Amino acid sequence: MTLTTHAIVGAAAAKLFPQHYILAFFAGFISHFFIDAIPHWDYTLSSMKKDEQNPLNNDIVFGRSFILDLLDIGFDFFLALFLPLLIFSSNEISQSLIVLCGAVGGVSPDALQFVYFKFRREPLVSLQKFHQWIHADTKIESWKRGIPAQLAIAVFVIFISTKI
Ligand SMILES: [Zn+2]
């Protein structure tokens, strides 16, 4: 899923703990795995080197294509911080911080995948195994269906969060 979708869902989950930054972060963190289990579309990272036999050997190769990937990731990350604040924050700074904790928690598992690619040590190895295990096997190939589907998930979660 895009970082943006993860961040919106993470920020919505953080609303469960409006007084507690660490719990808000972990609510976002855990929400990541729940929605990764739903079949979804992902934008391709051309710097990603995949091992179909053993996905634990996947890697990101630093090079020219990584720099291009960084543009996509950067744009996605910008939306991941900006949209949750736009949608959920109020005039209170503490509330905006809770939103940010949830959003950052929501995208962190993917950042940790990146760290795993470069430092294959525990507890990252176990986390990566879990992440790959829970991640949906079937995926939506086309962005034309994939983006509206993620938008629908985000809107649904925002709607539910207004009931909390
Ligand atoms: Zn993920």
Backbone and ligand atoms as CSV (ligand in chain L), in Angstrom:
chain,resi,resn,atom,element,x,y,z
A,1,MET,N,N,0.844,-1.193,0.000
A,1,MET,CA,C,0.000,0.000,0.000
A,1,MET,C,C,0.876,1.239,0.000
A,2,THR,N,N,0.296,2.328,-0.455
A,2,THR,CA,C,1.091,3.564,-0.459
A,2,THR,C,C,1.305,4.026,0.984
A,3,LEU,N,N,2.375,4.785,1.184
A,3,LEU,CA,C,2.631,5.349,2.518
A,3,LEU,C,C,1.468,6.237,2.931
A,4,THR,N,N,0.883,6.933,1.945
A,4,THR,CA,C,-0.231,7.845,2.235
A,4,THR,C,C,-1.405,7.095,2.858
A,5,THR,N,N,-1.771,5.957,2.253
A,5,THR,CA,C,-2.890,5.182,2.807
A,5,THR,C,C,-2.541,4.690,4.209
A,6,HIS,N,N,-1.311,4.185,4.366
A,6,HIS,CA,C,-0.885,3.707,5.691
A,6,HIS,C,C,-0.938,4.834,6.725
A,7,ALA,N,N,-0.548,6.020,6.314
A,7,ALA,CA,C,-0.508,7.143,7.257
A,7,ALA,C,C,-1.909,7.589,7.658
A,8,ILE,N,N,-2.817,7.610,6.693
A,8,ILE,CA,C,-4.197,8.031,7.010
A,8,ILE,C,C,-4.828,7.021,7.968
A,9,VAL,N,N,-4.646,5.736,7.663
A,9,VAL,CA,C,-5.223,4.704,8.533
A,9,VAL,C,C,-4.538,4.741,9.902
A,10,GLY,N,N,-3.217,4.944,9.902
A,10,GLY,CA,C,-2.474,5.027,11.166
A,10,GLY,C,C,-2.947,6.193,12.024
A,11,ALA,N,N,-3.175,7.330,11.385
A,11,ALA,CA,C,-3.636,8.513,12.133
A,11,ALA,C,C,-5.041,8.276,12.678
A,12,ALA,N,N,-5.876,7.585,11.898
A,12,ALA,CA,C,-7.233,7.277,12.379
A,12,ALA,C,C,-7.147,6.343,13.592
A,13,ALA,N,N,-6.250,5.350,13.518
A,13,ALA,CA,C,-6.081,4.417,14.640
A,13,ALA,C,C,-5.571,5.145,15.872
A,14,ALA,N,N,-4.741,6.150,15.664
A,14,ALA,CA,C,-4.177,6.922,16.783
A,14,ALA,C,C,-5.257,7.652,17.575
A,15,LYS,N,N,-6.399,7.902,16.922
A,15,LYS,CA,C,-7.492,8.589,17.627
A,15,LYS,C,C,-8.005,7.771,18.819
A,16,LEU,N,N,-7.680,6.472,18.815
A,16,LEU,CA,C,-8.085,5.622,19.945
A,16,LEU,C,C,-7.337,6.015,21.212
A,17,PHE,N,N,-6.163,6.638,21.036
A,17,PHE,CA,C,-5.336,7.003,22.200
A,17,PHE,C,C,-4.978,8.485,22.149
A,18,PRO,N,N,-5.981,9.342,22.301
A,18,PRO,CA,C,-5.745,10.776,22.105
A,18,PRO,C,C,-4.834,11.417,23.150
A,19,GLN,N,N,-4.539,10.673,24.247
A,19,GLN,CA,C,-3.725,11.264,25.314
A,19,GLN,C,C,-2.321,10.697,25.372
A,20,HIS,N,N,-2.028,9.747,24.497
A,20,HIS,CA,C,-0.801,8.994,24.713
A,20,HIS,C,C,-0.013,8.827,23.415
A,21,TYR,N,N,1.095,9.559,23.305
A,21,TYR,CA,C,1.847,9.569,22.040
A,21,TYR,C,C,2.383,8.196,21.659
A,22,ILE,N,N,2.892,7.459,22.632
A,22,ILE,CA,C,3.525,6.180,22.302
A,22,ILE,C,C,2.469,5.168,21.857
A,23,LEU,N,N,1.340,5.136,22.586
A,23,LEU,CA,C,0.272,4.222,22.169
A,23,LEU,C,C,-0.292,4.633,20.814
A,24,ALA,N,N,-0.378,5.933,20.574
A,24,ALA,CA,C,-0.864,6.431,19.269
A,24,ALA,C,C,0.060,5.940,18.159
A,25,PHE,N,N,1.368,6.007,18.417
A,25,PHE,CA,C,2.347,5.517,17.439
A,25,PHE,C,C,2.130,4.033,17.170
A,26,PHE,N,N,1.984,3.253,18.249
A,26,PHE,CA,C,1.858,1.811,18.062
A,26,PHE,C,C,0.516,1.416,17.445
A,27,ALA,N,N,-0.526,2.205,17.705
A,27,ALA,CA,C,-1.813,1.936,17.039
A,27,ALA,C,C,-1.611,2.072,15.525
A,28,GLY,N,N,-0.888,3.109,15.113
A,28,GLY,CA,C,-0.580,3.288,13.687
A,28,GLY,C,C,0.289,2.162,13.170
A,29,PHE,N,N,1.298,1.802,13.957
A,29,PHE,CA,C,2.242,0.744,13.574
A,29,PHE,C,C,1.507,-0.576,13.308
A,30,ILE,N,N,0.613,-0.931,14.216
A,30,ILE,CA,C,-0.111,-2.200,14.097
A,30,ILE,C,C,-1.107,-2.148,12.933
A,31,SER,N,N,-1.711,-0.964,12.737
A,31,SER,CA,C,-2.687,-0.848,11.641
A,31,SER,C,C,-2.041,-1.159,10.290
A,32,HIS,N,N,-0.737,-0.885,10.196
A,32,HIS,CA,C,-0.017,-1.136,8.939
A,32,HIS,C,C,-0.217,-2.581,8.479
A,33,PHE,N,N,-0.064,-3.510,9.414
A,33,PHE,CA,C,-0.100,-4.928,9.057
A,33,PHE,C,C,-1.526,-5.370,8.713
A,34,PHE,N,N,-2.507,-4.780,9.403
A,34,PHE,CA,C,-3.898,-5.130,9.111
A,34,PHE,C,C,-4.250,-4.782,7.672
A,35,ILE,N,N,-3.857,-3.580,7.238
A,35,ILE,CA,C,-4.296,-3.223,5.881
A,35,ILE,C,C,-3.372,-3.790,4.807
A,36,ASP,N,N,-2.142,-4.144,5.172
A,36,ASP,CA,C,-1.273,-4.815,4.191
A,36,ASP,C,C,-1.832,-6.197,3.838
A,37,ALA,N,N,-2.660,-6.743,4.723
A,37,ALA,CA,C,-3.232,-8.072,4.477
A,37,ALA,C,C,-4.343,-8.020,3.416
A,38,ILE,N,N,-4.810,-6.818,3.102
A,38,ILE,CA,C,-5.850,-6.663,2.072
A,38,ILE,C,C,-5.152,-6.608,0.706
A,39,PRO,N,N,-5.609,-7.396,-0.290
A,39,PRO,CA,C,-4.984,-7.314,-1.614
A,39,PRO,C,C,-4.996,-5.867,-2.124
A,40,HIS,N,N,-3.853,-5.402,-2.611
A,40,HIS,CA,C,-3.757,-3.987,-2.992
A,40,HIS,C,C,-2.736,-3.767,-4.106
A,41,TRP,N,N,-2.717,-2.547,-4.580
A,41,TRP,CA,C,-1.756,-2.123,-5.611
A,41,TRP,C,C,-0.600,-1.415,-4.914
A,42,ASP,N,N,0.600,-1.582,-5.488
A,42,ASP,CA,C,1.760,-0.830,-4.999
A,42,ASP,C,C,2.482,-0.240,-6.194
A,43,TYR,N,N,3.049,0.944,-6.037
A,43,TYR,CA,C,3.871,1.443,-7.153
A,43,TYR,C,C,5.187,0.683,-7.161
A,44,THR,N,N,5.703,0.444,-8.370
A,44,THR,CA,C,6.924,-0.361,-8.459
A,44,THR,C,C,8.142,0.488,-8.142
A,45,LEU,N,N,9.056,-0.125,-7.414
A,45,LEU,CA,C,10.342,0.515,-7.148
A,45,LEU,C,C,11.351,-0.147,-8.079
A,46,SER,N,N,11.877,0.633,-9.012
A,46,SER,CA,C,12.765,0.001,-10.002
A,46,SER,C,C,14.106,-0.384,-9.400
A,47,SER,N,N,14.433,0.178,-8.238
A,47,SER,CA,C,15.693,-0.210,-7.599
A,47,SER,C,C,15.551,-1.481,-6.747
A,48,MET,N,N,14.316,-2.013,-6.695
A,48,MET,CA,C,14.091,-3.219,-5.883
A,48,MET,C,C,14.569,-4.459,-6.637
A,49,LYS,N,N,15.451,-5.229,-6.003
A,49,LYS,CA,C,15.923,-6.481,-6.591
A,49,LYS,C,C,15.196,-7.615,-5.864
A,50,LYS,N,N,14.340,-8.324,-6.616
A,50,LYS,CA,C,13.502,-9.338,-5.967
A,50,LYS,C,C,14.070,-10.729,-6.147
A,51,ASP,N,N,13.965,-11.526,-5.106
A,51,ASP,CA,C,14.303,-12.944,-5.191
A,51,ASP,C,C,12.992,-13.709,-5.047
A,52,GLU,N,N,12.481,-14.221,-6.175
A,52,GLU,CA,C,11.160,-14.863,-6.156
A,52,GLU,C,C,11.177,-16.123,-5.277
A,53,GLN,N,N,12.326,-16.808,-5.228
A,53,GLN,CA,C,12.430,-18.033,-4.418
A,53,GLN,C,C,12.341,-17.714,-2.935
A,54,ASN,N,N,13.063,-16.678,-2.543
A,54,ASN,CA,C,13.090,-16.318,-1.131
A,54,ASN,C,C,13.041,-14.791,-0.965
A,55,PRO,N,N,11.826,-14.287,-0.733
A,55,PRO,CA,C,11.665,-12.821,-0.644
A,55,PRO,C,C,12.487,-12.188,0.478
A,56,LEU,N,N,12.966,-13.016,1.419
A,56,LEU,CA,C,13.816,-12.448,2.487
A,56,LEU,C,C,15.127,-11.920,1.920
A,57,ASN,N,N,15.459,-12.364,0.683
A,57,ASN,CA,C,16.679,-11.867,0.040
A,57,ASN,C,C,16.453,-10.614,-0.802
A,58,ASN,N,N,15.200,-10.145,-0.869
A,58,ASN,CA,C,14.954,-8.902,-1.626
A,58,ASN,C,C,15.877,-7.804,-1.138
A,59,ASP,N,N,16.166,-6.875,-2.044
A,59,ASP,CA,C,17.067,-5.782,-1.655
A,59,ASP,C,C,16.734,-4.539,-2.464
A,60,ILE,N,N,17.164,-3.414,-1.949
A,60,ILE,CA,C,17.086,-2.158,-2.694
A,60,ILE,C,C,18.516,-1.819,-3.097
A,61,VAL,N,N,18.714,-1.605,-4.386
A,61,VAL,CA,C,20.065,-1.327,-4.864
A,61,VAL,C,C,20.233,0.181,-5.033
A,62,PHE,N,N,21.262,0.704,-4.371
A,62,PHE,CA,C,21.521,2.142,-4.504
A,62,PHE,C,C,22.108,2.406,-5.880
A,63,GLY,N,N,21.512,3.336,-6.600
A,63,GLY,CA,C,22.007,3.656,-7.937
A,63,GLY,C,C,21.088,4.696,-8.539
A,64,ARG,N,N,21.193,4.831,-9.875
A,64,ARG,CA,C,20.402,5.854,-10.545
A,64,ARG,C,C,18.899,5.625,-10.352
A,65,SER,N,N,18.456,4.350,-10.461
A,65,SER,CA,C,17.021,4.097,-10.348
A,65,SER,C,C,16.529,4.347,-8.922
A,66,PHE,N,N,17.428,4.196,-7.952
A,66,PHE,CA,C,17.028,4.491,-6.571
A,66,PHE,C,C,16.715,5.975,-6.414
A,67,ILE,N,N,17.484,6.815,-7.093
A,67,ILE,CA,C,17.244,8.257,-7.005
A,67,ILE,C,C,15.871,8.596,-7.590
A,68,LEU,N,N,15.517,7.922,-8.707
A,68,LEU,CA,C,14.185,8.142,-9.289
A,68,LEU,C,C,13.101,7.621,-8.347
A,69,ASP,N,N,13.358,6.464,-7.740
A,69,ASP,CA,C,12.396,5.916,-6.770
A,69,ASP,C,C,12.180,6.887,-5.609
A,70,LEU,N,N,13.273,7.554,-5.229
A,70,LEU,CA,C,13.172,8.494,-4.098
A,70,LEU,C,C,12.185,9.624,-4.389
A,71,LEU,N,N,12.034,9.980,-5.667
A,71,LEU,CA,C,11.055,11.014,-6.022
A,71,LEU,C,C,9.647,10.516,-5.712
A,72,ASP,N,N,9.357,9.273,-6.118
A,72,ASP,CA,C,8.036,8.692,-5.828
A,72,ASP,C,C,7.825,8.569,-4.321
A,73,ILE,N,N,8.845,8.009,-3.662
A,73,ILE,CA,C,8.722,7.787,-2.216
A,73,ILE,C,C,8.588,9.125,-1.492
A,74,GLY,N,N,9.360,10.105,-1.928
A,74,GLY,CA,C,9.330,11.432,-1.297
A,74,GLY,C,C,7.966,12.082,-1.429
A,75,PHE,N,N,7.386,11.989,-2.621
A,75,PHE,CA,C,6.061,12.571,-2.853
A,75,PHE,C,C,5.022,11.851,-1.996
A,76,ASP,N,N,5.110,10.529,-1.986
A,76,ASP,CA,C,4.192,9.713,-1.197
A,76,ASP,C,C,4.347,10.060,0.295
A,77,PHE,N,N,5.590,10.210,0.738
A,77,PHE,CA,C,5.842,10.509,2.160
A,77,PHE,C,C,5.328,11.909,2.522
A,78,PHE,N,N,5.489,12.848,1.599
A,78,PHE,CA,C,4.973,14.194,1.841
A,78,PHE,C,C,3.455,14.139,2.052
A,79,LEU,N,N,2.758,13.425,1.148
A,79,LEU,CA,C,1.298,13.282,1.303
A,79,LEU,C,C,0.960,12.550,2.595
A,80,ALA,N,N,1.832,11.590,2.964
A,80,ALA,CA,C,1.602,10.781,4.169
A,80,ALA,C,C,1.647,11.627,5.438
A,81,LEU,N,N,2.402,12.719,5.407
A,81,LEU,CA,C,2.427,13.595,6.588
A,81,LEU,C,C,1.372,14.694,6.471
A,82,PHE,N,N,1.192,15.192,5.255
A,82,PHE,CA,C,0.330,16.348,5.048
A,82,PHE,C,C,-1.162,16.000,5.147
A,83,LEU,N,N,-1.576,14.925,4.451
A,83,LEU,CA,C,-3.014,14.616,4.409
A,83,LEU,C,C,-3.606,14.263,5.781
A,84,PRO,N,N,-2.933,13.409,6.586
A,84,PRO,CA,C,-3.516,13.124,7.905
A,84,PRO,C,C,-3.680,14.394,8.742
A,85,LEU,N,N,-2.695,15.315,8.656
A,85,LEU,CA,C,-2.815,16.563,9.416
A,85,LEU,C,C,-4.013,17.369,8.917
A,86,LEU,N,N,-4.162,17.394,7.588
A,86,LEU,CA,C,-5.268,18.134,6.988
A,86,LEU,C,C,-6.613,17.539,7.421
A,87,ILE,N,N,-6.660,16.211,7.459
A,87,ILE,CA,C,-7.933,15.527,7.715
A,87,ILE,C,C,-8.276,15.504,9.210
A,88,PHE,N,N,-7.268,15.215,10.044
A,88,PHE,CA,C,-7.596,14.888,11.439
A,88,PHE,C,C,-7.245,15.946,12.466
A,89,SER,N,N,-6.330,16.882,12.125
A,89,SER,CA,C,-5.885,17.706,13.242
A,89,SER,C,C,-6.861,18.837,13.538
A,90,SER,N,N,-6.772,19.291,14.761
A,90,SER,CA,C,-7.629,20.384,15.187
A,90,SER,C,C,-6.716,21.560,15.518
A,91,ASN,N,N,-7.230,22.506,16.247
A,91,ASN,CA,C,-6.393,23.654,16.604
A,91,ASN,C,C,-5.397,23.327,17.700
A,92,GLU,N,N,-5.643,22.221,18.376
A,92,GLU,CA,C,-4.749,21.876,19.483
A,92,GLU,C,C,-3.476,21.212,18.968
A,93,ILE,N,N,-2.347,21.739,19.422
A,93,ILE,CA,C,-1.060,21.189,18.975
A,93,ILE,C,C,-0.944,19.736,19.410
A,94,SER,N,N,-1.372,19.433,20.645
A,94,SER,CA,C,-1.209,18.064,21.151
A,94,SER,C,C,-1.985,17.085,20.261
A,95,GLN,N,N,-3.129,17.522,19.750
A,95,GLN,CA,C,-3.927,16.649,18.883
A,95,GLN,C,C,-3.212,16.413,17.555
A,96,SER,N,N,-2.583,17.463,17.035
A,96,SER,CA,C,-1.834,17.311,15.780
A,96,SER,C,C,-0.642,16.378,15.978
A,97,LEU,N,N,-0.036,16.436,17.171
A,97,LEU,CA,C,1.094,15.540,17.447
A,97,LEU,C,C,0.636,14.086,17.495
A,98,ILE,N,N,-0.547,13.870,18.067
A,98,ILE,CA,C,-1.113,12.507,18.094
A,98,ILE,C,C,-1.332,12.019,16.662
A,99,VAL,N,N,-1.872,12.901,15.815
A,99,VAL,CA,C,-2.101,12.551,14.401
A,99,VAL,C,C,-0.775,12.164,13.749
A,100,LEU,N,N,0.268,12.973,14.015
A,100,LEU,CA,C,1.578,12.688,13.422
A,100,LEU,C,C,2.158,11.371,13.946
A,101,CYS,N,N,1.988,11.127,15.259
A,101,CYS,CA,C,2.480,9.859,15.829
A,101,CYS,C,C,1.831,8.678,15.116
A,102,GLY,N,N,0.515,8.758,14.910
A,102,GLY,CA,C,-0.199,7.671,14.235
A,102,GLY,C,C,0.248,7.523,12.790
A,103,ALA,N,N,0.413,8.660,12.104
A,103,ALA,CA,C,0.821,8.622,10.690
A,103,ALA,C,C,2.226,8.037,10.558
A,104,VAL,N,N,3.143,8.499,11.421
A,104,VAL,CA,C,4.525,7.994,11.363
A,104,VAL,C,C,4.545,6.511,11.748
A,105,GLY,N,N,3.741,6.151,12.763
A,105,GLY,CA,C,3.629,4.733,13.136
A,105,GLY,C,C,3.127,3.906,11.961
A,106,GLY,N,N,2.190,4.465,11.207
A,106,GLY,CA,C,1.610,3.749,10.068
A,106,GLY,C,C,2.605,3.486,8.949
A,107,VAL,N,N,3.556,4.390,8.755
A,107,VAL,CA,C,4.523,4.179,7.663
A,107,VAL,C,C,5.803,3.481,8.137
A,108,SER,N,N,6.033,3.457,9.460
A,108,SER,CA,C,7.298,2.907,9.975
A,108,SER,C,C,7.619,1.478,9.542
A,109,PRO,N,N,6.632,0.557,9.503
A,109,PRO,CA,C,7.017,-0.800,9.103
A,109,PRO,C,C,7.683,-0.840,7.726
A,110,ASP,N,N,7.261,0.046,6.813
A,110,ASP,CA,C,7.907,0.050,5.499
A,110,ASP,C,C,9.303,0.665,5.581
A,111,ALA,N,N,9.478,1.657,6.437
A,111,ALA,CA,C,10.822,2.218,6.634
A,111,ALA,C,C,11.735,1.144,7.231
A,112,LEU,N,N,11.161,0.329,8.132
A,112,LEU,CA,C,11.974,-0.724,8.759
A,112,LEU,C,C,12.331,-1.836,7.768
A,113,GLN,N,N,11.474,-2.027,6.737
A,113,GLN,CA,C,11.847,-2.994,5.684
A,113,GLN,C,C,13.126,-2.523,5.016
A,114,PHE,N,N,13.171,-1.221,4.780
A,114,PHE,CA,C,14.341,-0.634,4.131
A,114,PHE,C,C,15.590,-0.826,5.008
A,115,VAL,N,N,15.415,-0.591,6.304
A,115,VAL,CA,C,16.549,-0.784,7.217
A,115,VAL,C,C,16.979,-2.250,7.191
A,116,TYR,N,N,15.974,-3.161,7.155
A,116,TYR,CA,C,16.278,-4.599,7.091
A,116,TYR,C,C,17.125,-4.941,5.863
A,117,PHE,N,N,16.783,-4.333,4.696
A,117,PHE,CA,C,17.537,-4.642,3.478
A,117,PHE,C,C,19.027,-4.349,3.660
A,118,LYS,N,N,19.325,-3.380,4.498
A,118,LYS,CA,C,20.728,-2.981,4.671
A,118,LYS,C,C,21.388,-3.601,5.911
A,119,PHE,N,N,20.584,-3.927,6.919
A,119,PHE,CA,C,21.135,-4.552,8.140
A,119,PHE,C,C,20.279,-5.758,8.481
A,120,ARG,N,N,20.644,-6.901,8.014
A,120,ARG,CA,C,19.806,-8.099,8.186
A,120,ARG,C,C,20.067,-8.724,9.541
A,121,ARG,N,N,19.597,-8.051,10.570
A,121,ARG,CA,C,19.802,-8.542,11.946
A,121,ARG,C,C,18.482,-8.550,12.678
A,122,GLU,N,N,18.457,-9.321,13.768
A,122,GLU,CA,C,17.280,-9.304,14.650
A,122,GLU,C,C,17.216,-7.972,15.386
A,123,PRO,N,N,16.038,-7.473,15.724
A,123,PRO,CA,C,14.710,-8.085,15.498
A,123,PRO,C,C,14.139,-7.802,14.105
A,124,LEU,N,N,14.960,-7.168,13.236
A,124,LEU,CA,C,14.435,-6.801,11.916
A,124,LEU,C,C,14.090,-8.030,11.078
A,125,VAL,N,N,14.878,-9.119,11.253
A,125,VAL,CA,C,14.633,-10.329,10.454
A,125,VAL,C,C,13.246,-10.887,10.787
A,126,SER,N,N,12.950,-11.004,12.073
A,126,SER,CA,C,11.640,-11.542,12.473
A,126,SER,C,C,10.518,-10.619,12.012
A,127,LEU,N,N,10.743,-9.319,12.133
A,127,LEU,CA,C,9.714,-8.369,11.704
A,127,LEU,C,C,9.484,-8.492,10.202
A,128,GLN,N,N,10.563,-8.646,9.441
A,128,GLN,CA,C,10.441,-8.777,7.988
A,128,GLN,C,C,9.681,-10.059,7.623
A,129,LYS,N,N,9.987,-11.148,8.341
A,129,LYS,CA,C,9.266,-12.402,8.091
A,129,LYS,C,C,7.775,-12.214,8.339
A,130,PHE,N,N,7.442,-11.564,9.446
A,130,PHE,CA,C,6.035,-11.325,9.777
A,130,PHE,C,C,5.375,-10.436,8.724
A,131,HIS,N,N,6.080,-9.382,8.334
A,131,HIS,CA,C,5.563,-8.428,7.347
A,131,HIS,C,C,5.251,-9.159,6.033
A,132,GLN,N,N,6.172,-10.018,5.612
A,132,GLN,CA,C,5.960,-10.747,4.355
A,132,GLN,C,C,4.854,-11.782,4.498
A,133,TRP,N,N,4.764,-12.358,5.685
A,133,TRP,CA,C,3.744,-13.372,5.920
A,133,TRP,C,C,2.347,-12.754,5.871
A,134,ILE,N,N,2.197,-11.589,6.497
A,134,ILE,CA,C,0.852,-10.989,6.588
A,134,ILE,C,C,0.487,-10.243,5.308
A,135,HIS,N,N,1.485,-9.842,4.544
A,135,HIS,CA,C,1.240,-9.081,3.321
A,135,HIS,C,C,0.448,-9.945,2.333
A,136,ALA,N,N,-0.642,-9.365,1.757
A,136,ALA,CA,C,-1.493,-10.113,0.836
A,136,ALA,C,C,-0.669,-10.682,-0.316
A,137,ASP,N,N,-0.946,-11.955,-0.665
A,137,ASP,CA,C,-0.227,-12.574,-1.782
A,137,ASP,C,C,-0.766,-12.082,-3.123
A,138,THR,N,N,-2.103,-11.960,-3.176
A,138,THR,CA,C,-2.677,-11.452,-4.427
A,138,THR,C,C,-2.565,-9.944,-4.439
A,139,LYS,N,N,-2.263,-9.408,-5.624
A,139,LYS,CA,C,-2.192,-7.948,-5.674
A,139,LYS,C,C,-2.989,-7.400,-6.834
A,140,ILE,N,N,-3.355,-6.142,-6.710
A,140,ILE,CA,C,-4.052,-5.457,-7.791
A,140,ILE,C,C,-2.977,-4.910,-8.721
A,141,GLU,N,N,-3.002,-5.351,-9.991
A,141,GLU,CA,C,-1.914,-5.004,-10.905
A,141,GLU,C,C,-2.002,-3.567,-11.405
A,142,SER,N,N,-3.232,-3.116,-11.685
A,142,SER,CA,C,-3.356,-1.812,-12.341
A,142,SER,C,C,-3.629,-0.702,-11.335
A,143,TRP,N,N,-2.950,0.414,-11.517
A,143,TRP,CA,C,-3.180,1.561,-10.634
A,143,TRP,C,C,-4.580,2.118,-10.832
A,144,LYS,N,N,-5.170,1.833,-12.027
A,144,LYS,CA,C,-6.510,2.377,-12.298
A,144,LYS,C,C,-7.550,1.782,-11.365
A,145,ARG,N,N,-7.301,0.562,-10.937
A,145,ARG,CA,C,-8.183,-0.022,-9.922
A,145,ARG,C,C,-7.559,0.145,-8.537
A,146,GLY,N,N,-6.237,0.122,-8.493
A,146,GLY,CA,C,-5.540,0.135,-7.216
A,146,GLY,C,C,-5.679,1.434,-6.443
A,147,ILE,N,N,-5.561,2.567,-7.149
A,147,ILE,CA,C,-5.637,3.853,-6.434
A,147,ILE,C,C,-7.050,4.109,-5.910
A,148,PRO,N,N,-8.100,3.924,-6.766
A,148,PRO,CA,C,-9.461,4.091,-6.199
A,148,PRO,C,C,-9.724,3.137,-5.022
A,149,ALA,N,N,-9.170,1.922,-5.094
A,149,ALA,CA,C,-9.405,0.962,-4.001
A,149,ALA,C,C,-8.788,1.481,-2.698
A,150,GLN,N,N,-7.575,2.058,-2.800
A,150,GLN,CA,C,-6.936,2.583,-1.573
A,150,GLN,C,C,-7.649,3.825,-1.068
A,151,LEU,N,N,-8.147,4.619,-2.031
A,151,LEU,CA,C,-8.916,5.798,-1.648
A,151,LEU,C,C,-10.163,5.367,-0.880
A,152,ALA,N,N,-10.787,4.293,-1.365
A,152,ALA,CA,C,-12.002,3.785,-0.714
A,152,ALA,C,C,-11.686,3.327,0.711
A,153,ILE,N,N,-10.540,2.647,0.880
A,153,ILE,CA,C,-10.145,2.195,2.225
A,153,ILE,C,C,-9.949,3.420,3.125
A,154,ALA,N,N,-9.253,4.429,2.604
A,154,ALA,CA,C,-8.982,5.628,3.407
A,154,ALA,C,C,-10.283,6.325,3.805
A,155,VAL,N,N,-11.182,6.478,2.836
A,155,VAL,CA,C,-12.450,7.165,3.123
A,155,VAL,C,C,-13.256,6.364,4.148
A,156,PHE,N,N,-13.267,5.043,3.988
A,156,PHE,CA,C,-13.996,4.189,4.915
A,156,PHE,C,C,-13.447,4.347,6.338
A,157,VAL,N,N,-12.123,4.320,6.451
A,157,VAL,CA,C,-11.501,4.425,7.779
A,157,VAL,C,C,-11.728,5.820,8.382
A,158,ILE,N,N,-11.650,6.851,7.546
A,158,ILE,CA,C,-11.923,8.211,8.047
A,158,ILE,C,C,-13.360,8.288,8.570
A,159,PHE,N,N,-14.279,7.673,7.806
A,159,PHE,CA,C,-15.688,7.663,8.220
A,159,PHE,C,C,-15.846,6.965,9.572
A,160,ILE,N,N,-15.228,5.779,9.711
A,160,ILE,CA,C,-15.325,5.037,10.985
A,160,ILE,C,C,-14.744,5.895,12.124
A,161,SER,N,N,-13.623,6.579,11.819
A,161,SER,CA,C,-12.942,7.323,12.892
A,161,SER,C,C,-13.788,8.512,13.381
A,162,THR,N,N,-14.698,8.986,12.540
A,162,THR,CA,C,-15.549,10.081,13.021
A,162,THR,C,C,-16.562,9.575,14.046
A,163,LYS,N,N,-16.725,8.251,14.097
A,163,LYS,CA,C,-17.681,7.657,15.049
A,163,LYS,C,C,-17.022,7.361,16.397
A,164,ILE,N,N,-15.695,7.487,16.435
A,164,ILE,CA,C,-14.981,7.158,17.682
A,164,ILE,C,C,-15.087,8.341,18.655
L,1,ZN,ZN,ZN,3.911,-2.884,4.426
